[in-house]
């Protein structure tokens, strides 16, 4: 009932561990498979190791999370070993996430991580920690397209461009990515924000600004996925990500136009030992009640 195909990869269900929710180790990706995920995405890695920001790097408030981890990672040389182990042992497709400060480095990172033979690559062009002093590659269609062209020329693997909602027209940017070789679109990354401690008269995070995630961003993610689907039509799949806690949340994301659903919020907030399996069960229960036999029938009435 829940089987889907993503860029040629068969998934037992459309639920994918979102990037950054857990670390870079193979064990954590393998764990997602045991918890019932259809696929798993690694935490983003760069060509060289990066320490990230100093603490505090995360805060929970008003039903949301905000982080400024700073893209800490061990570098692509170390990550290759982790991805290889996960590919061999997870039993589900592994998506390797990369990021870079320069277009040429995206290409180099994609070429290197391809050696680990993941099912596909996620290209994070939506993090404000890189490019033009806080301006994301996904801020402009031209910049996003340039990265996608470079990655397309550097790897035979399918790849997904991960986009930010902090733009005027996300559909236009997605369309440019697809025209430049992206096999898939992941939407959305976190929403930029800031928390202030009025008593301390200081920003809560050491980096001052951070990315907001959690249930609060689901409406933004749904809108983004819907607009991307309208822009790209059926040309490429979409991994809808942001605020997914339950099976009903996942159903809504699929109805908005997603092919698969990135899950992060549920990992942080649900108590089950197998959160992906629990969400899958909730999805199946909804579909049976509504008389829906397959994922492709989950569409909005318009």
C-alpha positions in Angstrom: 0.0 0.0 0.0 2.8 2.4 0.9 5.5 1.4 -1.7 6.9 4.2 -3.8 9.8 4.7 -6.3 12.2 7.5 -5.8 14.7 8.2 -8.7 14.7 4.6 -9.6 15.0 3.4 -6.0 12.2 1.2 -4.5 11.1 2.3 -1.0 8.8 0.2 1.2 7.2 3.4 2.3 7.6 7.1 1.5 9.1 8.1 4.9 12.7 9.3 4.8 15.0 10.2 7.7 15.7 13.9 7.1 19.2 15.2 7.0 20.7 16.7 10.1 18.3 15.1 12.6 21.0 12.6 13.6 24.7 12.6 13.0 27.0 11.4 10.3 27.7 7.9 11.5 26.6 4.7 9.7 25.0 3.4 12.9 22.4 6.1 13.0 21.4 5.6 9.3 21.2 1.8 9.9 19.0 2.5 13.0 16.5 4.4 10.8 16.1 1.3 8.7 15.3 -0.7 11.8 12.8 1.9 12.9 10.8 1.4 9.7 12.1 4.2 7.5 11.8 3.8 3.7 15.2 5.6 3.2 17.6 7.6 5.2 19.6 10.8 4.6 22.9 11.5 6.1 23.9 14.7 7.9 25.4 17.1 5.3 29.2 16.8 4.8 31.7 19.1 3.1 35.0 18.4 1.4 36.9 19.3 4.5 36.0 18.8 8.2 34.1 21.6 9.9 33.7 22.2 13.6 30.5 24.3 13.4 29.4 26.9 15.9 30.1 27.1 19.6 27.3 26.4 22.1 24.5 27.2 22.6 23.5 25.9 19.1 19.9 24.8 19.7 16.9 26.0 21.6 13.3 24.8 22.0 10.6 27.4 22.4 6.9 28.0 21.5 6.5 24.6 20.0 9.4 24.9 17.7 13.1 24.2 17.6 15.8 26.6 16.4 19.4 25.6 15.7 22.6 27.0 14.4 24.8 23.9 14.5 27.0 25.4 11.8 27.2 22.3 9.6 29.7 20.5 11.7 30.9 17.3 10.0 34.0 15.1 9.7 34.6 15.9 6.0 33.9 13.8 2.9 36.9 11.4 3.3 35.6 10.2 6.6 32.0 10.3 5.5 32.7 7.9 2.5 33.4 5.1 5.0 30.2 5.8 7.0 28.0 5.9 3.8 29.6 2.7 2.5 28.8 0.9 5.8 25.3 2.2 5.8 24.7 1.2 2.2 25.9 -2.3 3.0 23.9 -2.8 6.2 20.9 -0.5 6.4 18.7 -2.5 4.1 17.1 0.7 2.7 18.3 3.3 0.2 20.8 5.8 1.6 20.9 9.4 0.5 24.2 11.2 1.0 23.9 14.9 1.8 26.6 17.4 0.8 27.1 21.1 1.0 29.9 23.5 0.0 31.0 27.2 0.0 31.8 27.3 -3.7 30.2 25.8 -6.8 33.4 23.9 -7.7 33.4 22.4 -4.2 29.9 21.1 -4.7 31.0 19.3 -7.8 34.1 17.9 -6.0 32.1 16.8 -3.0 29.5 15.1 -5.2 32.2 13.2 -7.1 33.9 12.0 -3.9 30.8 10.9 -2.1 29.6 9.0 -5.2 32.5 6.6 -4.5 30.5 5.3 -1.5 27.7 4.3 -3.9 24.7 5.9 -2.1 21.3 5.5 -3.8 21.3 9.3 -4.5 22.8 12.6 -3.3 21.1 15.5 -1.6 22.7 18.8 -2.5 22.1 21.3 0.3 22.0 24.7 -1.3 19.8 26.2 1.3 22.0 26.7 4.3 22.8 30.4 5.3 26.2 29.3 6.7 27.6 29.3 3.2 27.9 31.5 0.1 28.1 35.3 0.0 28.1 36.0 3.8 24.8 34.4 4.6 23.1 34.4 1.2 22.1 30.9 0.2 22.8 29.4 -3.2 19.0 28.7 -3.3 18.2 32.4 -2.9 18.5 33.0 -6.7 17.5 30.7 -9.6 20.8 31.5 -11.4 23.0 30.5 -8.5 20.9 27.3 -7.8 21.1 26.3 -11.4 24.9 26.8 -11.5 25.3 24.4 -8.6 23.0 21.8 -10.2 24.9 22.0 -13.5 28.2 21.5 -11.8 26.9 18.5 -9.7 25.2 17.0 -12.8 28.6 17.0 -14.6 30.4 15.4 -11.6 28.3 12.3 -10.8 26.2 9.7 -12.5 24.0 9.4 -9.5 20.5 11.1 -9.2 20.5 14.1 -6.9 18.0 16.2 -5.1 18.4 20.0 -4.7 17.4 21.0 -1.1 15.6 24.4 -1.1 14.8 27.1 1.4 11.4 28.6 2.0 13.0 32.0 2.6 12.6 33.1 -1.0 9.9 35.0 -3.0 9.2 32.2 -5.5 10.4 28.7 -4.6 8.7 27.2 -7.6 10.8 29.3 -10.0 14.0 28.2 -8.2 12.9 24.5 -8.3 12.2 24.8 -12.0 15.7 26.2 -12.6 17.2 23.3 -10.7 15.3 20.7 -12.7 16.2 22.4 -16.0 19.9 22.3 -14.8 19.9 18.5 -14.1 18.4 18.0 -10.6 16.7 14.6 -10.4 14.5 15.6 -7.4 13.7 18.5 -5.1 13.8 18.4 -1.3 11.6 21.1 0.3 12.0 22.6 2.8 15.0 23.4 4.8 14.5 25.3 8.1 13.1 28.9 8.2 15.5 31.6 9.4 14.8 33.1 12.8 16.0 34.5 16.0 15.3 34.2 19.8 16.3 36.9 22.3 16.7 36.5 26.0 15.2 39.8 27.2 16.6 39.4 30.7 20.1 38.8 29.5 19.6 41.4 26.6 21.3 38.9 24.3 20.5 36.5 21.5 19.9 33.0 22.8 22.0 31.2 20.2 25.8 31.9 20.0 25.4 32.5 16.3 22.5 35.0 17.0 20.4 33.6 14.1 19.3 30.0 13.4 16.9 27.8 11.5 13.4 27.1 12.8 12.1 23.5 12.5 9.3 21.5 14.2 5.5 21.3 13.9 5.2 25.1 13.5 6.7 25.1 10.0 4.4 22.4 8.5 2.1 24.9 6.8 5.1 26.6 5.2 6.4 23.3 4.0 3.0 22.3 2.5 2.7 25.6 0.6 6.3 25.2 -0.7 5.7 21.6 -1.9 2.4 22.6 -3.5 4.0 25.5 -5.4 7.0 23.4 -6.5 4.7 20.7 -7.8 2.7 23.3 -9.8 6.0 24.7 -11.2 7.7 21.4 -12.2 4.6 19.3 -12.8 5.5 15.6 -12.9 9.0 16.0 -14.2 10.7 15.1 -11.0 9.8 13.7 -7.5 9.6 16.0 -4.4 10.7 15.0 -0.9 8.4 17.1 1.3 10.0 17.9 4.6 9.1 20.1 7.6 7.0 19.6 10.7 5.9 16.0 10.1 4.9 14.3 13.4 2.1 11.9 12.5 0.8 9.8 9.7 -1.8 12.4 8.9 1.0 15.0 8.5 2.6 12.7 6.0 -0.6 12.2 4.2 -1.1 16.0 3.9 2.5 16.3 2.5 1.7 13.7 -0.2 -1.5 15.5 -1.0 0.3 18.7 -1.5 2.4 17.1 -4.2 5.3 15.3 -2.5 6.4 11.9 -3.6 8.2 11.1 -0.4 8.2 12.6 3.1 11.2 13.7 5.1 10.8 13.1 8.8 12.6 15.0 11.5 10.1 16.4 13.9 8.7 13.0 14.8 12.2 11.7 15.6 12.7 14.5 18.1 9.3 14.4 19.7 7.7 11.0 19.4 8.4 8.4 22.1 8.1 5.1 20.1 11.1 3.0 19.6 10.2 2.7 15.9 8.7 6.1 14.9 8.7 5.4 11.2 6.8 2.2 11.6 4.3 4.0 13.8 3.7 6.8 11.2 3.4 4.2 8.5 0.7 2.4 10.4 -1.2 5.6 10.9 -1.0 6.3 7.2 -2.3 2.8 6.3 -5.1 3.2 8.8 -6.2 6.5 7.2 -6.0 5.1 3.7 -8.0 2.0 4.6 -10.7 4.2 6.3 -10.9 6.5 3.2 -10.8 3.6 0.7 -7.5 4.7 -0.8 -5.5 1.8 -2.2 -2.2 3.4 -3.2 0.0 6.5 -2.6 -0.6 7.9 -6.0 -4.3 8.4 -5.2 -3.5 10.8 -2.4 -4.4 14.0 -4.2 -6.2 17.3 -3.4 -9.6 17.8 -4.8 -9.3 21.0 -6.8 
